[in-house]
């Protein structure tokens, strides 16, 4: 189990006065890994091998001129979900780096957005080079507002 997954499992359920604040603590700590993640005020909702979900609240700081969540804020959420997924899924003998992102905006982002990243374990077991991570952003009503692929470059760690 990766260090990030261990941290998630140990913090996600931490209670304080009847409320669970562990996910907030984890989300804040993880967003410090790449400080631009903090600009979207993300909340990691679920994290496990091959799946990550990050929630972006719709607030003034991430809105565009028409009052919807801005496209770049959506991409930041998708990238954070992908990075969390990669960290908890990748075999210890491998390393990854983002190679590119292809997304399509399919509807207006008029609510909080759930940014989801998904892979299949077989992709990681045989990864040597290009590895596509499926990503999508979903409104509160279930409408997909952005979907696409973030491509990773996965190689063996140097000895």
OpenMM code with the backbone's topology and positions (N, CA, C; nanometers):
from openmm import Vec3, app, unit

residues = "UNK UNK UNK UNK UNK UNK UNK UNK UNK UNK UNK UNK UNK UNK UNK UNK UNK UNK UNK UNK UNK UNK UNK UNK UNK UNK UNK UNK UNK UNK UNK UNK UNK UNK UNK UNK UNK UNK UNK UNK UNK UNK UNK UNK UNK UNK UNK UNK UNK UNK UNK UNK UNK UNK UNK UNK UNK UNK UNK UNK UNK UNK UNK UNK UNK UNK UNK UNK UNK UNK UNK UNK UNK UNK UNK UNK UNK UNK UNK UNK UNK UNK UNK UNK UNK UNK UNK UNK UNK UNK UNK UNK UNK UNK UNK UNK UNK UNK UNK UNK UNK UNK UNK UNK UNK UNK UNK UNK UNK UNK UNK UNK UNK UNK UNK UNK UNK UNK UNK UNK UNK UNK UNK UNK UNK UNK UNK UNK UNK UNK UNK UNK UNK UNK UNK UNK UNK UNK UNK UNK UNK UNK UNK UNK UNK UNK UNK UNK UNK UNK UNK UNK UNK UNK UNK UNK UNK UNK UNK".split()
positions = [
    Vec3(0.0854, -0.1178, 0.0000),
    Vec3(0.0000, 0.0000, 0.0000),
    Vec3(0.0898, 0.1238, 0.0000),
    Vec3(0.0578, 0.2215, -0.0838),
    Vec3(0.1385, 0.3430, -0.0936),
    Vec3(0.1237, 0.4282, 0.0322),
    Vec3(0.2174, 0.5193, 0.0526),
    Vec3(0.2103, 0.6105, 0.1672),
    Vec3(0.0843, 0.6957, 0.1607),
    Vec3(0.0479, 0.7388, 0.0406),
    Vec3(-0.0714, 0.8213, 0.0260),
    Vec3(-0.1967, 0.7430, 0.0629),
    Vec3(-0.2050, 0.6181, 0.0203),
    Vec3(-0.3215, 0.5362, 0.0528),
    Vec3(-0.3278, 0.5103, 0.2027),
    Vec3(-0.2139, 0.4876, 0.2643),
    Vec3(-0.2087, 0.4684, 0.4095),
    Vec3(-0.2574, 0.5943, 0.4807),
    Vec3(-0.2121, 0.7116, 0.4343),
    Vec3(-0.2558, 0.8380, 0.4933),
    Vec3(-0.4063, 0.8557, 0.4783),
    Vec3(-0.4595, 0.8252, 0.3597),
    Vec3(-0.6040, 0.8354, 0.3361),
    Vec3(-0.6798, 0.7451, 0.4331),
    Vec3(-0.6387, 0.6209, 0.4453),
    Vec3(-0.7092, 0.5266, 0.5318),
    Vec3(-0.7029, 0.5684, 0.6785),
    Vec3(-0.5939, 0.6316, 0.7182),
    Vec3(-0.5802, 0.6698, 0.8590),
    Vec3(-0.6474, 0.8035, 0.8919),
    Vec3(-0.6715, 0.8890, 0.7925),
    Vec3(-0.7309, 1.0200, 0.8218),
    Vec3(-0.8763, 1.0340, 0.7790),
    Vec3(-0.9205, 0.9619, 0.6787),
    Vec3(-1.0526, 0.9851, 0.6181),
    Vec3(-1.1671, 0.9795, 0.7190),
    Vec3(-1.1584, 0.8953, 0.8195),
    Vec3(-1.2690, 0.8811, 0.9134),
    Vec3(-1.2496, 0.9505, 1.0467),
    Vec3(-1.1494, 1.0380, 1.0580),
    Vec3(-1.1237, 1.1042, 1.1867),
    Vec3(-1.2413, 1.1933, 1.2264),
    Vec3(-1.3005, 1.1681, 1.3445),
    Vec3(-1.4121, 1.2513, 1.3894),
    Vec3(-1.3659, 1.3638, 1.4826),
    Vec3(-1.4393, 1.4737, 1.4800),
    Vec3(-1.4229, 1.5814, 1.5774),
    Vec3(-1.5623, 1.6309, 1.6108),
    Vec3(-1.6038, 1.6179, 1.7353),
    Vec3(-1.7339, 1.6613, 1.7837),
    Vec3(-1.8470, 1.6156, 1.6911),
    Vec3(-1.8507, 1.4871, 1.6632),
    Vec3(-1.9593, 1.4306, 1.5860),
    Vec3(-1.9515, 1.4503, 1.4363),
    Vec3(-1.8543, 1.5273, 1.3861),
    Vec3(-1.8391, 1.5481, 1.2429),
    Vec3(-1.7103, 1.4803, 1.1979),
    Vec3(-1.7105, 1.4333, 1.0757),
    Vec3(-1.5898, 1.3742, 1.0201),
    Vec3(-1.5101, 1.4833, 0.9511),
    Vec3(-1.3894, 1.5091, 0.9993),
    Vec3(-1.3051, 1.6119, 0.9396),
    Vec3(-1.1826, 1.5522, 0.8729),
    Vec3(-1.1663, 1.4222, 0.8818),
    Vec3(-1.0482, 1.3581, 0.8257),
    Vec3(-1.0317, 1.3808, 0.6775),
    Vec3(-1.1419, 1.3779, 0.6006),
    Vec3(-1.1329, 1.4000, 0.4564),
    Vec3(-1.0880, 1.5432, 0.4269),
    Vec3(-1.1306, 1.6379, 0.5097),
    Vec3(-1.0862, 1.7775, 0.4921),
    Vec3(-0.9367, 1.7895, 0.5194),
    Vec3(-0.8921, 1.7253, 0.6260),
    Vec3(-0.7497, 1.7297, 0.6609),
    Vec3(-0.6670, 1.6664, 0.5491),
    Vec3(-0.7087, 1.5495, 0.5026),
    Vec3(-0.6373, 1.4818, 0.3945),
    Vec3(-0.6365, 1.5685, 0.2684),
    Vec3(-0.7514, 1.6239, 0.2316),
    Vec3(-0.7630, 1.7041, 0.1098),
    Vec3(-0.6721, 1.8261, 0.1158),
    Vec3(-0.6681, 1.8917, 0.2316),
    Vec3(-0.5803, 2.0072, 0.2464),
    Vec3(-0.4342, 1.9652, 0.2311),
    Vec3(-0.3964, 1.8581, 0.2986),
    Vec3(-0.2569, 1.8115, 0.2915),
    Vec3(-0.2197, 1.7726, 0.1489),
    Vec3(-0.3064, 1.6991, 0.0803),
    Vec3(-0.2771, 1.6557, -0.0555),
    Vec3(-0.2716, 1.7744, -0.1518),
    Vec3(-0.3566, 1.8739, -0.1289),
    Vec3(-0.3562, 1.9891, -0.2204),
    Vec3(-0.2291, 2.0723, -0.2053),
    Vec3(-0.1549, 2.0525, -0.0990),
    Vec3(-0.0275, 2.1225, -0.0831),
    Vec3(0.0820, 2.0606, -0.1700),
    Vec3(0.0612, 1.9383, -0.2164),
    Vec3(0.1591, 1.8729, -0.3035),
    Vec3(0.1786, 1.9523, -0.4324),
    Vec3(0.0709, 2.0044, -0.4849),
    Vec3(0.0748, 2.0949, -0.6008),
    Vec3(-0.0128, 2.2134, -0.5605),
    Vec3(0.0462, 2.3240, -0.5182),
    Vec3(-0.0313, 2.4346, -0.4582),
    Vec3(-0.1477, 2.4867, -0.5416),
    Vec3(-0.1428, 2.4747, -0.6750),
    Vec3(-0.2565, 2.5218, -0.7540),
    Vec3(-0.3822, 2.4396, -0.7273),
    Vec3(-0.3687, 2.3169, -0.6756),
    Vec3(-0.4873, 2.2392, -0.6384),
    Vec3(-0.5684, 2.3141, -0.5327),
    Vec3(-0.5013, 2.3840, -0.4428),
    Vec3(-0.5708, 2.4540, -0.3345),
    Vec3(-0.6656, 2.5615, -0.3880),
    Vec3(-0.6420, 2.6125, -0.5071),
    Vec3(-0.7255, 2.7198, -0.5619),
    Vec3(-0.8692, 2.6744, -0.5871),
    Vec3(-0.8913, 2.5453, -0.6000),
    Vec3(-1.0265, 2.4950, -0.6269),
    Vec3(-1.0966, 2.4475, -0.4997),
    Vec3(-1.0299, 2.4577, -0.3842),
    Vec3(-1.0850, 2.4119, -0.2551),
    Vec3(-1.1383, 2.2684, -0.2652),
    Vec3(-1.0539, 2.1747, -0.3073),
    Vec3(-1.1001, 2.0382, -0.3336),
    Vec3(-1.1285, 1.9598, -0.2071),
    Vec3(-1.2154, 1.8610, -0.2204),
    Vec3(-1.2400, 1.7651, -0.1131),
    Vec3(-1.2282, 1.6260, -0.1734),
    Vec3(-1.1342, 1.5471, -0.1276),
    Vec3(-1.1234, 1.4085, -0.1724),
    Vec3(-1.2372, 1.3317, -0.1063),
    Vec3(-1.3221, 1.2721, -0.1878),
    Vec3(-1.4416, 1.2023, -0.1405),
    Vec3(-1.4153, 1.0529, -0.1270),
    Vec3(-1.3410, 0.9975, -0.2233),
    Vec3(-1.3120, 0.8535, -0.2238),
    Vec3(-1.1766, 0.8332, -0.2897),
    Vec3(-1.1004, 0.7407, -0.2363),
    Vec3(-0.9683, 0.7133, -0.2912),
    Vec3(-0.9336, 0.5680, -0.2650),
    Vec3(-0.9096, 0.4966, -0.3739),
    Vec3(-0.8694, 0.3558, -0.3651),
    Vec3(-0.7984, 0.3219, -0.4957),
    Vec3(-0.7281, 0.2103, -0.5005),
    Vec3(-0.6630, 0.1740, -0.6268),
    Vec3(-0.7642, 0.1751, -0.7421),
    Vec3(-0.7243, 0.2396, -0.8500),
    Vec3(-0.8025, 0.2485, -0.9736),
    Vec3(-0.9242, 0.3392, -0.9676),
    Vec3(-0.9418, 0.4138, -0.8585),
    Vec3(-1.0556, 0.5058, -0.8491),
    Vec3(-1.0233, 0.6203, -0.7534),
    Vec3(-1.0520, 0.7413, -0.7986),
    Vec3(-1.0417, 0.8586, -0.7113),
    Vec3(-1.1543, 0.9542, -0.7461),
    Vec3(-1.2085, 1.0178, -0.6428),
    Vec3(-1.3149, 1.1162, -0.6617),
    Vec3(-1.2837, 1.2391, -0.5769),
    Vec3(-1.2831, 1.3542, -0.6432),
    Vec3(-1.2547, 1.4826, -0.5802),
    Vec3(-1.3732, 1.5749, -0.6084),
    Vec3(-1.4220, 1.6423, -0.5056),
    Vec3(-1.5355, 1.7338, -0.5229),
    Vec3(-1.4848, 1.8781, -0.5251),
    Vec3(-1.5297, 1.9536, -0.6268),
    Vec3(-1.4988, 2.0958, -0.6364),
    Vec3(-1.6267, 2.1724, -0.6015),
    Vec3(-1.6237, 2.2547, -0.4979),
    Vec3(-1.7438, 2.3340, -0.4687),
    Vec3(-1.7587, 2.4492, -0.5691),
    Vec3(-1.8819, 2.4716, -0.6133),
    Vec3(-1.9089, 2.5865, -0.7013),
    Vec3(-1.9122, 2.7096, -0.6104),
    Vec3(-1.8154, 2.7963, -0.6313),
    Vec3(-1.8054, 2.9197, -0.5526),
    Vec3(-1.7500, 3.0273, -0.6438),
    Vec3(-1.7570, 3.1496, -0.6006),
    Vec3(-1.7173, 3.2621, -0.6847),
    Vec3(-1.5754, 3.2488, -0.7389),
    Vec3(-1.4831, 3.1988, -0.6596),
    Vec3(-1.3428, 3.1912, -0.6987),
    Vec3(-1.3118, 3.0968, -0.8144),
    Vec3(-1.4052, 3.0093, -0.8499),
    Vec3(-1.3820, 2.9177, -0.9620),
    Vec3(-1.4812, 2.9397, -1.0764),
    Vec3(-1.5597, 3.0461, -1.0671),
    Vec3(-1.6596, 3.0712, -1.1705),
    Vec3(-1.6036, 3.1543, -1.2845),
    Vec3(-1.6616, 3.1333, -1.4019),
    Vec3(-1.6274, 3.2135, -1.5203),
    Vec3(-1.7281, 3.3283, -1.5342),
    Vec3(-1.7249, 3.3951, -1.6468),
    Vec3(-1.8105, 3.5118, -1.6699),
    Vec3(-1.9594, 3.4797, -1.6807),
    Vec3(-1.9955, 3.3527, -1.7017),
    Vec3(-2.1381, 3.3170, -1.7088),
    Vec3(-2.1862, 3.2461, -1.5817),
    Vec3(-2.1002, 3.2424, -1.4791),
    Vec3(-2.1425, 3.1890, -1.3498),
    Vec3(-2.1352, 3.0375, -1.3360),
    Vec3(-2.0636, 2.9712, -1.4261),
    Vec3(-2.0444, 2.8267, -1.4127),
    Vec3(-1.8999, 2.7998, -1.3713),
    Vec3(-1.8722, 2.6775, -1.3292),
    Vec3(-1.7366, 2.6434, -1.2896),
    Vec3(-1.6473, 2.6491, -1.4134),
    Vec3(-1.5391, 2.7224, -1.4035),
    Vec3(-1.4482, 2.7483, -1.5146),
    Vec3(-1.3811, 2.6198, -1.5636),
    Vec3(-1.3559, 2.6136, -1.6925),
    Vec3(-1.2966, 2.4955, -1.7552),
    Vec3(-1.1625, 2.4574, -1.6918),
    Vec3(-1.0796, 2.5547, -1.6590),
    Vec3(-0.9491, 2.5229, -1.6010),
    Vec3(-0.9638, 2.4714, -1.4589),
    Vec3(-1.0616, 2.5218, -1.3843),
    Vec3(-1.0878, 2.4672, -1.2509),
    Vec3(-1.1294, 2.3201, -1.2626),
    Vec3(-1.2118, 2.2896, -1.3631),
    Vec3(-1.2511, 2.1504, -1.3866),
    Vec3(-1.1286, 2.0648, -1.4166),
    Vec3(-1.0400, 2.1140, -1.5018),
    Vec3(-0.9188, 2.0385, -1.5357),
    Vec3(-0.8292, 2.0199, -1.4138),
    Vec3(-0.8194, 2.1209, -1.3274),
    Vec3(-0.7416, 2.1046, -1.2044),
    Vec3(-0.7996, 1.9936, -1.1172),
    Vec3(-0.9320, 1.9883, -1.1073),
    Vec3(-0.9964, 1.8818, -1.0294),
    Vec3(-0.9725, 1.7441, -1.0896),
    Vec3(-0.9819, 1.7361, -1.2230),
    Vec3(-0.9556, 1.6083, -1.2903),
    Vec3(-0.8108, 1.5661, -1.2699),
    Vec3(-0.7176, 1.6616, -1.2795),
    Vec3(-0.5765, 1.6279, -1.2614),
    Vec3(-0.5475, 1.5843, -1.1184),
    Vec3(-0.6128, 1.6478, -1.0204),
    Vec3(-0.5925, 1.6066, -0.8818),
    Vec3(-0.6439, 1.4647, -0.8594),
    Vec3(-0.7617, 1.4352, -0.9146),
    Vec3(-0.8165, 1.2994, -0.9012),
    Vec3(-0.7241, 1.1983, -0.9678),
    Vec3(-0.6750, 1.2300, -1.0865),
    Vec3(-0.5836, 1.1400, -1.1574),
    Vec3(-0.4563, 1.1183, -1.0771),
    Vec3(-0.3989, 1.2248, -1.0227),
    Vec3(-0.2751, 1.2123, -0.9466),
    Vec3(-0.2923, 1.1283, -0.8218),
    Vec3(-0.4038, 1.1459, -0.7525),
    Vec3(-0.4306, 1.0650, -0.6337),
    Vec3(-0.4460, 0.9181, -0.6728),
    Vec3(-0.5224, 0.8925, -0.7792),
    Vec3(-0.5392, 0.7556, -0.8281),
    Vec3(-0.4040, 0.6948, -0.8623),
    Vec3(-0.3219, 0.7671, -0.9366),
    Vec3(-0.1914, 0.7147, -0.9785),
    Vec3(-0.1052, 0.6800, -0.8574),
    Vec3(-0.1041, 0.7675, -0.7580),
    Vec3(-0.0203, 0.7440, -0.6403),
    Vec3(-0.0623, 0.6210, -0.5607),
    Vec3(-0.1923, 0.5931, -0.5531),
    Vec3(-0.2366, 0.4775, -0.4742),
    Vec3(-0.2451, 0.3492, -0.5561),
    Vec3(-0.2274, 0.3580, -0.6873),
    Vec3(-0.2437, 0.2407, -0.7732),
    Vec3(-0.1125, 0.1887, -0.8290),
    Vec3(-0.0196, 0.2747, -0.8606),
    Vec3(0.1014, 0.2352, -0.9327),
    Vec3(0.1835, 0.1331, -0.8521),
    Vec3(0.2350, 0.0300, -0.9177),
    Vec3(0.3229, -0.0647, -0.8478),
    Vec3(0.4486, 0.0071, -0.7964),
    Vec3(0.5018, -0.0393, -0.6863),
    Vec3(0.6181, 0.0243, -0.6230),
    Vec3(0.7394, 0.0282, -0.7151),
    Vec3(0.7454, -0.0592, -0.8127),
    Vec3(0.8611, -0.0668, -0.9027),
    Vec3(0.8525, 0.0319, -1.0192),
    Vec3(0.7419, 0.1083, -1.0272),
    Vec3(0.7222, 0.1977, -1.1410),
    Vec3(0.7078, 0.3422, -1.0955),
    Vec3(0.7202, 0.4330, -1.1924),
    Vec3(0.6998, 0.5752, -1.1692),
    Vec3(0.6139, 0.6307, -1.2814),
    Vec3(0.5531, 0.7479, -1.2580),
    Vec3(0.4634, 0.8061, -1.3575),
    Vec3(0.4849, 0.9565, -1.3660),
    Vec3(0.4460, 1.0098, -1.4803),
    Vec3(0.4430, 1.1544, -1.5011),
    Vec3(0.3318, 1.1816, -1.6028),
    Vec3(0.2565, 1.2930, -1.5845),
    Vec3(0.1524, 1.3228, -1.6829),
    Vec3(0.2145, 1.3570, -1.8179),
    Vec3(0.1481, 1.3105, -1.9220),
    Vec3(0.1979, 1.3306, -2.0582),
    Vec3(0.1057, 1.4223, -2.1396),
    Vec3(-0.0224, 1.4203, -2.1082),
    Vec3(-0.1163, 1.5029, -2.1821),
    Vec3(-0.2579, 1.4837, -2.1325),
    Vec3(-0.3443, 1.5776, -2.1713),
    Vec3(-0.4842, 1.5738, -2.1298),
    Vec3(-0.5707, 1.6081, -2.2504),
    Vec3(-0.6727, 1.5281, -2.2723),
    Vec3(-0.7715, 1.5545, -2.3771),
    Vec3(-0.9082, 1.5530, -2.3117),
    Vec3(-0.9787, 1.6652, -2.3163),
    Vec3(-1.1105, 1.6725, -2.2543),
    Vec3(-1.2099, 1.7381, -2.3479),
    Vec3(-1.3352, 1.7037, -2.3271),
    Vec3(-1.4461, 1.7662, -2.3992),
    Vec3(-1.5441, 1.8181, -2.2942),
    Vec3(-1.5875, 1.9418, -2.3119),
    Vec3(-1.6854, 2.0010, -2.2220),
    Vec3(-1.8229, 1.9727, -2.2811),
    Vec3(-1.9037, 1.9003, -2.2067),
    Vec3(-2.0287, 1.8480, -2.2616),
    Vec3(-2.1545, 1.9161, -2.2086),
    Vec3(-2.1421, 1.9917, -2.0997),
    Vec3(-2.2571, 2.0619, -2.0424),
    Vec3(-2.2050, 2.1709, -1.9492),
    Vec3(-2.2910, 2.2626, -1.9108),
    Vec3(-2.2508, 2.3691, -1.8186),
    Vec3(-2.2319, 2.3115, -1.6782),
    Vec3(-2.1273, 2.3576, -1.6123),
    Vec3(-2.0956, 2.3134, -1.4759),
    Vec3(-2.1641, 2.4087, -1.3775),
    Vec3(-2.2923, 2.3832, -1.3523),
    Vec3(-2.3761, 2.4765, -1.2765),
    Vec3(-2.3928, 2.4408, -1.1293),
    Vec3(-2.3184, 2.3420, -1.0813),
    Vec3(-2.3274, 2.3009, -0.9403),
    Vec3(-2.1873, 2.2632, -0.8936),
    Vec3(-2.1771, 2.2126, -0.7706),
    Vec3(-2.0526, 2.1487, -0.7305),
    Vec3(-2.0248, 2.0381, -0.8313),
    Vec3(-1.8968, 2.0041, -0.8505),
    Vec3(-1.8606, 1.9038, -0.9503),
    Vec3(-1.7809, 1.7916, -0.8849),
    Vec3(-1.8216, 1.6680, -0.9146),
    Vec3(-1.7453, 1.5496, -0.8731),
    Vec3(-1.6496, 1.5142, -0.9864),
    Vec3(-1.5198, 1.5238, -0.9595),
    Vec3(-1.4169, 1.4896, -1.0579),
    Vec3(-1.3729, 1.3466, -1.0301),
    Vec3(-1.3891, 1.2594, -1.1284),
    Vec3(-1.3644, 1.1167, -1.1114),
    Vec3(-1.2560, 1.0708, -1.2072),
    Vec3(-1.1627, 0.9928, -1.1554),
    Vec3(-1.0584, 0.9306, -1.2369),
    Vec3(-1.0673, 0.7802, -1.2157),
    Vec3(-1.0545, 0.7041, -1.3268),
    Vec3(-1.0661, 0.5586, -1.3192),
    Vec3(-0.9673, 0.4905, -1.4130),
    Vec3(-0.9180, 0.3761, -1.3678),
    Vec3(-0.8359, 0.2879, -1.4511),
    Vec3(-0.8761, 0.1448, -1.4205),
    Vec3(-0.8157, 0.0519, -1.4932),
    Vec3(-0.8314, -0.0908, -1.4662),
    Vec3(-0.6960, -0.1434, -1.4197),
    Vec3(-0.6957, -0.2360, -1.3261),
    Vec3(-0.5697, -0.2854, -1.2710),
    Vec3(-0.4779, -0.3434, -1.3779),
    Vec3(-0.5340, -0.4061, -1.4801),
    Vec3(-0.4525, -0.4646, -1.5872),
    Vec3(-0.3643, -0.3589, -1.6544),
    Vec3(-0.4151, -0.2350, -1.6628),
    Vec3(-0.3364, -0.1277, -1.7231),
    Vec3(-0.2055, -0.1078, -1.6473),
    Vec3(-0.2119, -0.1123, -1.5167),
    Vec3(-0.0945, -0.0890, -1.4329),
    Vec3(-0.0031, -0.2108, -1.4315),
    Vec3(-0.0612, -0.3288, -1.4333),
    Vec3(0.0174, -0.4524, -1.4276),
    Vec3(0.1073, -0.4668, -1.5499),
    Vec3(0.0619, -0.4143, -1.6631),
    Vec3(0.1385, -0.4287, -1.7869),
    Vec3(0.1953, -0.2959, -1.8369),
    Vec3(0.1826, -0.1912, -1.7563),
    Vec3(0.2218, -0.0567, -1.8009),
    Vec3(0.3704, -0.0472, -1.8309),
    Vec3(0.3985, 0.0029, -1.9497),
    Vec3(0.5347, 0.0367, -1.9897),
    Vec3(0.5224, 0.1420, -2.0989),
    Vec3(0.5128, 0.2655, -2.0572),
    Vec3(0.4903, 0.3734, -2.1517),
    Vec3(0.3555, 0.4375, -2.1286),
    Vec3(0.2793, 0.4538, -2.2353),
    Vec3(0.1530, 0.5264, -2.2333),
    Vec3(0.0452, 0.4535, -2.1528),
    Vec3(-0.0197, 0.5256, -2.0589),
    Vec3(-0.1296, 0.4689, -1.9806),
    Vec3(-0.2411, 0.5728, -1.9735),
    Vec3(-0.3564, 0.5460, -2.0368),
    Vec3(-0.4668, 0.6414, -2.0327),
    Vec3(-0.5502, 0.6263, -1.9049),
    Vec3(-0.5778, 0.7393, -1.8405),
    Vec3(-0.6650, 0.7430, -1.7230),
    Vec3(-0.7950, 0.8099, -1.7663),
    Vec3(-0.9065, 0.7410, -1.7485),
    Vec3(-1.0370, 0.7967, -1.7837),
    Vec3(-1.0785, 0.8978, -1.6759),
    Vec3(-1.1234, 1.0163, -1.7189),
    Vec3(-1.1657, 1.1191, -1.6243),
    Vec3(-1.2989, 1.1783, -1.6689),
    Vec3(-1.3750, 1.2231, -1.5701),
    Vec3(-1.5007, 1.2920, -1.5996),
    Vec3(-1.5381, 1.3793, -1.4814),
    Vec3(-1.6159, 1.4842, -1.5107),
    Vec3(-1.6714, 1.5721, -1.4091),
    Vec3(-1.8222, 1.5636, -1.4153),
    Vec3(-1.8855, 1.5506, -1.2989),
    Vec3(-2.0296, 1.5245, -1.2937),
    Vec3(-2.0976, 1.6275, -1.2027),
    Vec3(-2.2056, 1.6888, -1.2521),
    Vec3(-2.2873, 1.7808, -1.1730),
    Vec3(-2.3644, 1.7044, -1.0668),
    Vec3(-2.4238, 1.7798, -0.9725),
    Vec3(-2.5047, 1.7189, -0.8671),
    Vec3(-2.6238, 1.6400, -0.9214),
    Vec3(-2.6753, 1.6782, -1.0388),
    Vec3(-2.7904, 1.6075, -1.0962),
    Vec3(-2.7495, 1.4869, -1.1811),
    Vec3(-2.6199, 1.4541, -1.1840),
    Vec3(-2.5720, 1.3379, -1.2579),
    Vec3(-2.5265, 1.3665, -1.4003),
    Vec3(-2.5427, 1.4881, -1.4467),
    Vec3(-2.5013, 1.5247, -1.5821),
    Vec3(-2.3494, 1.5342, -1.5906),
    Vec3(-2.2916, 1.4691, -1.6912),
    Vec3(-2.1479, 1.4777, -1.7152),
    Vec3(-2.1199, 1.6114, -1.7839),
    Vec3(-2.0318, 1.6924, -1.7242),
    Vec3(-2.0017, 1.8251, -1.7790),
    Vec3(-1.8671, 1.8288, -1.8502),
    Vec3(-1.7804, 1.7334, -1.8197),
    Vec3(-1.6503, 1.7239, -1.8869),
    Vec3(-1.6086, 1.5779, -1.8804),
    Vec3(-1.5478, 1.5303, -1.9897),
    Vec3(-1.4973, 1.3935, -1.9893),
    Vec3(-1.3778, 1.3852, -2.0820),
    Vec3(-1.2929, 1.2888, -2.0545),
    Vec3(-1.1760, 1.2740, -2.1386),
    Vec3(-1.0767, 1.1743, -2.0839),
    Vec3(-0.9508, 1.1954, -2.1222),
    Vec3(-0.8420, 1.1056, -2.0851),
    Vec3(-0.7210, 1.1898, -2.0464),
    Vec3(-0.6562, 1.1497, -1.9388),
    Vec3(-0.5260, 1.2050, -1.9048),
    Vec3(-0.4258, 1.0931, -1.9284),
    Vec3(-0.3300, 1.1192, -2.0151),
    Vec3(-0.2301, 1.0176, -2.0486),
    Vec3(-0.1089, 1.0316, -1.9578),
    Vec3(-0.0688, 0.9183, -1.9029),
    Vec3(0.0502, 0.9123, -1.8185),
    Vec3(0.1611, 0.8410, -1.8933),
    Vec3(0.2836, 0.8741, -1.8586),
    Vec3(0.3998, 0.8009, -1.9062),
    Vec3(0.4490, 0.7215, -1.7868),
    Vec3(0.4398, 0.5882, -1.7957),
    Vec3(0.4751, 0.4998, -1.6842),
    Vec3(0.5979, 0.4180, -1.7243),
    Vec3(0.7004, 0.4219, -1.6383),
    Vec3(0.8239, 0.3468, -1.6650),
    Vec3(0.8723, 0.2833, -1.5358),
    Vec3(0.9668, 0.1904, -1.5517),
    Vec3(1.0304, 0.1298, -1.4346),
    Vec3(1.1157, 0.2346, -1.3646),
    Vec3(1.1226, 0.2252, -1.2315),
    Vec3(1.2109, 0.3146, -1.1560),
    Vec3(1.3550, 0.2756, -1.1849),
    Vec3(1.4407, 0.3750, -1.1872),
    Vec3(1.5826, 0.3458, -1.2060),
    Vec3(1.6359, 0.2789, -1.0818),
    Vec3(1.7251, 0.1849, -1.1016),
    Vec3(1.7799, 0.1105, -0.9879),
    Vec3(1.8936, 0.1846, -0.9249),
] * unit.nanometer
topology = app.Topology()
chain = topology.addChain("A")
for resn in residues:
    res = topology.addResidue(resn, chain)
    for name in ("N", "CA", "C"):
        topology.addAtom(name, app.Element.getBySymbol(name[0]), res)
